[in-house]
C-alpha cells in the first residue's frame, strides 16, 4: 500500500517498494506516480519501479 500523508493543502505519496516519495501542493500533477480512480478508491503506480496498489487507509 502506498503511504499518503496529507497536511493542509499538501500531499506526500511514498512508494512501498522503492521508497521514492513526492510532495505536491494543491492541484499540482504527480510526476513520479500515476493515480487513477477505481471502484474501491484511488490506485497508484510508481513510475520509477512499476509497483502499484491502493493507498494505505
PDB file of N, CA, C and O in Angstrom, chain B, residues numbered from 101:
ATOM      1  N   UNK B 101       0.833  -1.186   0.000  1.00  0.00           N
ATOM      2  CA  UNK B 101       0.000   0.000   0.000  1.00  0.00           C
ATOM      3  C   UNK B 101       0.875   1.246   0.000  1.00  0.00           C
ATOM      4  O   UNK B 101       1.900   1.309   0.679  1.00  0.00           O
ATOM      5  N   UNK B 102       0.457   2.206  -0.757  1.00  0.00           N
ATOM      6  CA  UNK B 102       1.192   3.461  -0.856  1.00  0.00           C
ATOM      7  C   UNK B 102       0.854   4.346   0.339  1.00  0.00           C
ATOM      8  O   UNK B 102      -0.314   4.520   0.684  1.00  0.00           O
ATOM      9  N   UNK B 103       1.873   4.895   0.957  1.00  0.00           N
ATOM     10  CA  UNK B 103       1.695   5.752   2.122  1.00  0.00           C
ATOM     11  C   UNK B 103       1.336   7.155   1.649  1.00  0.00           C
ATOM     12  O   UNK B 103       2.070   7.761   0.868  1.00  0.00           O
ATOM     13  N   UNK B 104       0.216   7.664   2.120  1.00  0.00           N
ATOM     14  CA  UNK B 104      -0.236   9.008   1.770  1.00  0.00           C
ATOM     15  C   UNK B 104      -0.306   9.820   3.054  1.00  0.00           C
ATOM     16  O   UNK B 104      -0.971   9.431   4.014  1.00  0.00           O
ATOM     17  N   UNK B 105       0.384  10.944   3.060  1.00  0.00           N
ATOM     18  CA  UNK B 105       0.356  11.857   4.201  1.00  0.00           C
ATOM     19  C   UNK B 105      -0.249  13.161   3.715  1.00  0.00           C
ATOM     20  O   UNK B 105       0.208  13.720   2.718  1.00  0.00           O
ATOM     21  N   UNK B 106      -1.260  13.652   4.395  1.00  0.00           N
ATOM     22  CA  UNK B 106      -1.912  14.883   3.967  1.00  0.00           C
ATOM     23  C   UNK B 106      -1.834  15.923   5.067  1.00  0.00           C
ATOM     24  O   UNK B 106      -2.188  15.659   6.216  1.00  0.00           O
ATOM     25  N   UNK B 107      -1.364  17.117   4.702  1.00  0.00           N
ATOM     26  CA  UNK B 107      -1.308  18.253   5.630  1.00  0.00           C
ATOM     27  C   UNK B 107      -1.816  19.479   4.891  1.00  0.00           C
ATOM     28  O   UNK B 107      -1.270  19.861   3.856  1.00  0.00           O
ATOM     29  N   UNK B 108      -2.851  20.085   5.419  1.00  0.00           N
ATOM     30  CA  UNK B 108      -3.440  21.278   4.812  1.00  0.00           C
ATOM     31  C   UNK B 108      -3.637  21.073   3.318  1.00  0.00           C
ATOM     32  O   UNK B 108      -4.458  20.250   2.913  1.00  0.00           O
ATOM     33  N   UNK B 109      -2.901  21.804   2.493  1.00  0.00           N
ATOM     34  CA  UNK B 109      -3.050  21.760   1.039  1.00  0.00           C
ATOM     35  C   UNK B 109      -1.922  20.952   0.392  1.00  0.00           C
ATOM     36  O   UNK B 109      -1.697  21.054  -0.814  1.00  0.00           O
ATOM     37  N   UNK B 110      -1.217  20.152   1.190  1.00  0.00           N
ATOM     38  CA  UNK B 110      -0.034  19.429   0.728  1.00  0.00           C
ATOM     39  C   UNK B 110      -0.252  17.924   0.896  1.00  0.00           C
ATOM     40  O   UNK B 110      -0.810  17.477   1.898  1.00  0.00           O
ATOM     41  N   UNK B 111       0.190  17.158  -0.083  1.00  0.00           N
ATOM     42  CA  UNK B 111       0.027  15.703  -0.030  1.00  0.00           C
ATOM     43  C   UNK B 111       1.350  15.041  -0.399  1.00  0.00           C
ATOM     44  O   UNK B 111       1.954  15.392  -1.413  1.00  0.00           O
ATOM     45  N   UNK B 112       1.805  14.089   0.409  1.00  0.00           N
ATOM     46  CA  UNK B 112       3.040  13.353   0.143  1.00  0.00           C
ATOM     47  C   UNK B 112       2.686  11.892  -0.094  1.00  0.00           C
ATOM     48  O   UNK B 112       1.949  11.288   0.685  1.00  0.00           O
ATOM     49  N   UNK B 113       3.215  11.330  -1.174  1.00  0.00           N
ATOM     50  CA  UNK B 113       2.974   9.939  -1.540  1.00  0.00           C
ATOM     51  C   UNK B 113       4.313   9.220  -1.533  1.00  0.00           C
ATOM     52  O   UNK B 113       5.299   9.725  -2.072  1.00  0.00           O
ATOM     53  N   UNK B 114       4.348   8.026  -0.916  1.00  0.00           N
ATOM     54  CA  UNK B 114       5.591   7.245  -0.866  1.00  0.00           C
ATOM     55  C   UNK B 114       5.342   5.834  -1.383  1.00  0.00           C
ATOM     56  O   UNK B 114       4.364   5.188  -1.006  1.00  0.00           O
ATOM     57  N   UNK B 115       6.233   5.362  -2.245  1.00  0.00           N
ATOM     58  CA  UNK B 115       6.150   4.016  -2.805  1.00  0.00           C
ATOM     59  C   UNK B 115       6.621   2.998  -1.765  1.00  0.00           C
ATOM     60  O   UNK B 115       7.681   3.182  -1.166  1.00  0.00           O
ATOM     61  N   UNK B 116       5.852   1.924  -1.539  1.00  0.00           N
ATOM     62  CA  UNK B 116       6.249   0.918  -0.558  1.00  0.00           C
ATOM     63  C   UNK B 116       7.403   0.036  -1.038  1.00  0.00           C
ATOM     64  O   UNK B 116       8.078  -0.592  -0.223  1.00  0.00           O
ATOM     65  N   UNK B 117       7.634  -0.017  -2.338  1.00  0.00           N
ATOM     66  CA  UNK B 117       8.673  -0.897  -2.885  1.00  0.00           C
ATOM     67  C   UNK B 117      10.044  -0.229  -2.952  1.00  0.00           C
ATOM     68  O   UNK B 117      11.036  -0.799  -2.497  1.00  0.00           O
ATOM     69  N   UNK B 118      10.102   0.979  -3.520  1.00  0.00           N
ATOM     70  CA  UNK B 118      11.408   1.619  -3.711  1.00  0.00           C
ATOM     71  C   UNK B 118      11.608   2.852  -2.835  1.00  0.00           C
ATOM     72  O   UNK B 118      12.675   3.465  -2.871  1.00  0.00           O
ATOM     73  N   UNK B 119      10.600   3.222  -2.051  1.00  0.00           N
ATOM     74  CA  UNK B 119      10.650   4.336  -1.093  1.00  0.00           C
ATOM     75  C   UNK B 119      10.787   5.721  -1.712  1.00  0.00           C
ATOM     76  O   UNK B 119      11.047   6.687  -0.994  1.00  0.00           O
ATOM     77  N   UNK B 120      10.619   5.843  -3.030  1.00  0.00           N
ATOM     78  CA  UNK B 120      10.620   7.175  -3.636  1.00  0.00           C
ATOM     79  C   UNK B 120       9.376   7.906  -3.121  1.00  0.00           C
ATOM     80  O   UNK B 120       8.328   7.288  -2.930  1.00  0.00           O
ATOM     81  N   UNK B 121       9.487   9.198  -2.901  1.00  0.00           N
ATOM     82  CA  UNK B 121       8.326   9.954  -2.443  1.00  0.00           C
ATOM     83  C   UNK B 121       8.224  11.262  -3.214  1.00  0.00           C
ATOM     84  O   UNK B 121       9.201  11.763  -3.771  1.00  0.00           O
ATOM     85  N   UNK B 122       7.020  11.790  -3.226  1.00  0.00           N
ATOM     86  CA  UNK B 122       6.759  13.046  -3.926  1.00  0.00           C
ATOM     87  C   UNK B 122       5.747  13.840  -3.120  1.00  0.00           C
ATOM     88  O   UNK B 122       4.768  13.288  -2.618  1.00  0.00           O
ATOM     89  N   UNK B 123       5.986  15.132  -2.998  1.00  0.00           N
ATOM     90  CA  UNK B 123       5.062  16.027  -2.316  1.00  0.00           C
ATOM     91  C   UNK B 123       4.487  16.992  -3.337  1.00  0.00           C
ATOM     92  O   UNK B 123       5.221  17.626  -4.096  1.00  0.00           O
ATOM     93  N   UNK B 124       3.169  17.095  -3.345  1.00  0.00           N
ATOM     94  CA  UNK B 124       2.511  18.037  -4.246  1.00  0.00           C
ATOM     95  C   UNK B 124       1.652  18.984  -3.421  1.00  0.00           C
ATOM     96  O   UNK B 124       1.189  18.638  -2.334  1.00  0.00           O
ATOM     97  N   UNK B 125       1.449  20.170  -3.948  1.00  0.00           N
ATOM     98  CA  UNK B 125       0.654  21.194  -3.283  1.00  0.00           C
ATOM     99  C   UNK B 125      -0.543  21.515  -4.170  1.00  0.00           C
ATOM    100  O   UNK B 125      -0.403  21.731  -5.373  1.00  0.00           O
ATOM    101  N   UNK B 126      -1.719  21.540  -3.556  1.00  0.00           N
ATOM    102  CA  UNK B 126      -2.927  21.894  -4.285  1.00  0.00           C
ATOM    103  C   UNK B 126      -3.231  20.931  -5.414  1.00  0.00           C
ATOM    104  O   UNK B 126      -3.283  19.717  -5.217  1.00  0.00           O
ATOM    105  N   UNK B 127      -3.432  21.488  -6.606  1.00  0.00           N
ATOM    106  CA  UNK B 127      -3.810  20.691  -7.770  1.00  0.00           C
ATOM    107  C   UNK B 127      -2.636  20.348  -8.676  1.00  0.00           C
ATOM    108  O   UNK B 127      -2.838  20.023  -9.846  1.00  0.00           O
ATOM    109  N   UNK B 128      -1.409  20.413  -8.157  1.00  0.00           N
ATOM    110  CA  UNK B 128      -0.241  20.043  -8.958  1.00  0.00           C
ATOM    111  C   UNK B 128      -0.398  18.608  -9.455  1.00  0.00           C
ATOM    112  O   UNK B 128      -1.038  17.780  -8.806  1.00  0.00           O
ATOM    113  N   UNK B 129       0.190  18.330 -10.604  1.00  0.00           N
ATOM    114  CA  UNK B 129       0.158  16.972 -11.150  1.00  0.00           C
ATOM    115  C   UNK B 129       1.304  16.155 -10.577  1.00  0.00           C
ATOM    116  O   UNK B 129       2.399  16.666 -10.342  1.00  0.00           O
ATOM    117  N   UNK B 130       1.032  14.887 -10.358  1.00  0.00           N
ATOM    118  CA  UNK B 130       2.074  13.966  -9.905  1.00  0.00           C
ATOM    119  C   UNK B 130       3.081  13.740 -11.024  1.00  0.00           C
ATOM    120  O   UNK B 130       2.699  13.628 -12.189  1.00  0.00           O
ATOM    121  N   UNK B 131       4.349  13.675 -10.685  1.00  0.00           N
ATOM    122  CA  UNK B 131       5.401  13.415 -11.660  1.00  0.00           C
ATOM    123  C   UNK B 131       5.957  11.998 -11.515  1.00  0.00           C
ATOM    124  O   UNK B 131       6.290  11.364 -12.515  1.00  0.00           O
ATOM    125  N   UNK B 132       6.062  11.496 -10.284  1.00  0.00           N
ATOM    126  CA  UNK B 132       6.688  10.194 -10.023  1.00  0.00           C
ATOM    127  C   UNK B 132       5.669   9.058  -9.923  1.00  0.00           C
ATOM    128  O   UNK B 132       6.041   7.885  -9.896  1.00  0.00           O
ATOM    129  N   UNK B 133       4.391   9.410  -9.867  1.00  0.00           N
ATOM    130  CA  UNK B 133       3.345   8.407  -9.699  1.00  0.00           C
ATOM    131  C   UNK B 133       2.210   8.644 -10.673  1.00  0.00           C
ATOM    132  O   UNK B 133       1.984   9.761 -11.141  1.00  0.00           O
ATOM    133  N   UNK B 134       1.499   7.562 -10.969  1.00  0.00           N
ATOM    134  CA  UNK B 134       0.279   7.645 -11.759  1.00  0.00           C
ATOM    135  C   UNK B 134      -0.863   7.352 -10.793  1.00  0.00           C
ATOM    136  O   UNK B 134      -0.782   6.418  -9.995  1.00  0.00           O
ATOM    137  N   UNK B 135      -1.912   8.136 -10.864  1.00  0.00           N
ATOM    138  CA  UNK B 135      -3.050   7.986  -9.954  1.00  0.00           C
ATOM    139  C   UNK B 135      -4.292   7.746 -10.794  1.00  0.00           C
ATOM    140  O   UNK B 135      -4.537   8.458 -11.768  1.00  0.00           O
ATOM    141  N   UNK B 136      -5.078   6.741 -10.415  1.00  0.00           N
ATOM    142  CA  UNK B 136      -6.331   6.523 -11.140  1.00  0.00           C
ATOM    143  C   UNK B 136      -7.416   6.082 -10.176  1.00  0.00           C
ATOM    144  O   UNK B 136      -7.145   5.490  -9.132  1.00  0.00           O
ATOM    145  N   UNK B 137      -8.626   6.380 -10.543  1.00  0.00           N
ATOM    146  CA  UNK B 137      -9.769   6.038  -9.699  1.00  0.00           C
ATOM    147  C   UNK B 137     -10.239   4.616 -10.014  1.00  0.00           C
ATOM    148  O   UNK B 137     -10.265   4.193 -11.170  1.00  0.00           O
ATOM    149  N   UNK B 138     -10.604   3.902  -8.969  1.00  0.00           N
ATOM    150  CA  UNK B 138     -11.169   2.560  -9.087  1.00  0.00           C
ATOM    151  C   UNK B 138     -12.442   2.534  -8.246  1.00  0.00           C
ATOM    152  O   UNK B 138     -12.724   3.477  -7.507  1.00  0.00           O
ATOM    153  N   UNK B 139     -13.200   1.462  -8.361  1.00  0.00           N
ATOM    154  CA  UNK B 139     -14.450   1.355  -7.597  1.00  0.00           C
ATOM    155  C   UNK B 139     -14.233   1.495  -6.096  1.00  0.00           C
ATOM    156  O   UNK B 139     -15.051   2.090  -5.395  1.00  0.00           O
ATOM    157  N   UNK B 140     -13.129   0.945  -5.612  1.00  0.00           N
ATOM    158  CA  UNK B 140     -12.884   0.945  -4.165  1.00  0.00           C
ATOM    159  C   UNK B 140     -11.899   2.020  -3.714  1.00  0.00           C
ATOM    160  O   UNK B 140     -11.335   1.912  -2.625  1.00  0.00           O
ATOM    161  N   UNK B 141     -11.681   3.048  -4.521  1.00  0.00           N
ATOM    162  CA  UNK B 141     -10.794   4.144  -4.125  1.00  0.00           C
ATOM    163  C   UNK B 141      -9.730   4.432  -5.162  1.00  0.00           C
ATOM    164  O   UNK B 141      -9.843   4.006  -6.311  1.00  0.00           O
ATOM    165  N   UNK B 142      -8.695   5.154  -4.759  1.00  0.00           N
ATOM    166  CA  UNK B 142      -7.614   5.512  -5.669  1.00  0.00           C
ATOM    167  C   UNK B 142      -6.553   4.423  -5.714  1.00  0.00           C
ATOM    168  O   UNK B 142      -6.238   3.801  -4.699  1.00  0.00           O
ATOM    169  N   UNK B 143      -6.008   4.203  -6.904  1.00  0.00           N
ATOM    170  CA  UNK B 143      -4.892   3.282  -7.086  1.00  0.00           C
ATOM    171  C   UNK B 143      -3.704   4.082  -7.581  1.00  0.00           C
ATOM    172  O   UNK B 143      -3.862   5.038  -8.340  1.00  0.00           O
ATOM    173  N   UNK B 144      -2.518   3.692  -7.152  1.00  0.00           N
ATOM    174  CA  UNK B 144      -1.293   4.395  -7.526  1.00  0.00           C
ATOM    175  C   UNK B 144      -0.327   3.443  -8.207  1.00  0.00           C
ATOM    176  O   UNK B 144      -0.316   2.245  -7.922  1.00  0.00           O
ATOM    177  N   UNK B 145       0.491   3.985  -9.117  1.00  0.00           N
ATOM    178  CA  UNK B 145       1.562   3.220  -9.749  1.00  0.00           C
ATOM    179  C   UNK B 145       2.807   4.080  -9.736  1.00  0.00           C
ATOM    180  O   UNK B 145       2.783   5.238 -10.153  1.00  0.00           O
ATOM    181  N   UNK B 146       3.903   3.501  -9.251  1.00  0.00           N
ATOM    182  CA  UNK B 146       5.189   4.195  -9.199  1.00  0.00           C
ATOM    183  C   UNK B 146       5.816   4.140 -10.587  1.00  0.00           C
ATOM    184  O   UNK B 146       5.985   3.057 -11.146  1.00  0.00           O
ATOM    185  N   UNK B 147       6.160   5.285 -11.143  1.00  0.00           N
ATOM    186  CA  UNK B 147       6.763   5.329 -12.468  1.00  0.00           C
ATOM    187  C   UNK B 147       8.242   4.971 -12.423  1.00  0.00           C
ATOM    188  O   UNK B 147       8.858   4.755 -13.467  1.00  0.00           O
ATOM    189  N   UNK B 148       8.819   4.905 -11.229  1.00  0.00           N
ATOM    190  CA  UNK B 148      10.235   4.557 -11.065  1.00  0.00           C
ATOM    191  C   UNK B 148      10.440   3.040 -11.104  1.00  0.00           C
ATOM    192  O   UNK B 148      11.281   2.546 -11.855  1.00  0.00           O
ATOM    193  N   UNK B 149       9.673   2.300 -10.295  1.00  0.00           N
ATOM    194  CA  UNK B 149       9.895   0.848 -10.192  1.00  0.00           C
ATOM    195  C   UNK B 149       8.732   0.006 -10.720  1.00  0.00           C
ATOM    196  O   UNK B 149       8.876  -1.205 -10.884  1.00  0.00           O
ATOM    197  N   UNK B 150       7.573   0.636 -10.989  1.00  0.00           N
ATOM    198  CA  UNK B 150       6.431  -0.088 -11.540  1.00  0.00           C
ATOM    199  C   UNK B 150       5.479  -0.678 -10.514  1.00  0.00           C
ATOM    200  O   UNK B 150       4.466  -1.268 -10.890  1.00  0.00           O
ATOM    201  N   UNK B 151       5.776  -0.536  -9.228  1.00  0.00           N
ATOM    202  CA  UNK B 151       4.883  -1.064  -8.188  1.00  0.00           C
ATOM    203  C   UNK B 151       3.532  -0.358  -8.270  1.00  0.00           C
ATOM    204  O   UNK B 151       3.461   0.825  -8.604  1.00  0.00           O
ATOM    205  N   UNK B 152       2.465  -1.088  -7.964  1.00  0.00           N
ATOM    206  CA  UNK B 152       1.146  -0.465  -7.989  1.00  0.00           C
ATOM    207  C   UNK B 152       0.282  -1.028  -6.874  1.00  0.00           C
ATOM    208  O   UNK B 152       0.513  -2.132  -6.380  1.00  0.00           O
ATOM    209  N   UNK B 153      -0.716  -0.245  -6.489  1.00  0.00           N
ATOM    210  CA  UNK B 153      -1.632  -0.679  -5.444  1.00  0.00           C
ATOM    211  C   UNK B 153      -2.398   0.487  -4.867  1.00  0.00           C
ATOM    212  O   UNK B 153      -2.260   1.623  -5.321  1.00  0.00           O
ATOM    213  N   UNK B 154      -3.213   0.198  -3.857  1.00  0.00           N
ATOM    214  CA  UNK B 154      -4.032   1.235  -3.230  1.00  0.00           C
ATOM    215  C   UNK B 154      -3.235   2.056  -2.219  1.00  0.00           C
ATOM    216  O   UNK B 154      -2.103   1.725  -1.866  1.00  0.00           O
ATOM    217  N   UNK B 155      -3.859   3.121  -1.775  1.00  0.00           N
ATOM    218  CA  UNK B 155      -3.276   3.944  -0.710  1.00  0.00           C
ATOM    219  C   UNK B 155      -3.565   3.285   0.629  1.00  0.00           C
ATOM    220  O   UNK B 155      -4.558   2.571   0.774  1.00  0.00           O
ATOM    221  N   UNK B 156      -2.708   3.522   1.599  1.00  0.00           N
ATOM    222  CA  UNK B 156      -2.955   2.992   2.943  1.00  0.00           C
ATOM    223  C   UNK B 156      -4.151   3.717   3.547  1.00  0.00           C
ATOM    224  O   UNK B 156      -4.369   4.896   3.268  1.00  0.00           O
ATOM    225  N   UNK B 157      -4.928   3.015   4.376  1.00  0.00           N
ATOM    226  CA  UNK B 157      -6.125   3.648   4.963  1.00  0.00           C
ATOM    227  C   UNK B 157      -5.783   4.741   5.948  1.00  0.00           C
ATOM    228  O   UNK B 157      -6.681   5.361   6.520  1.00  0.00           O
TER     229      UNK B 157
END
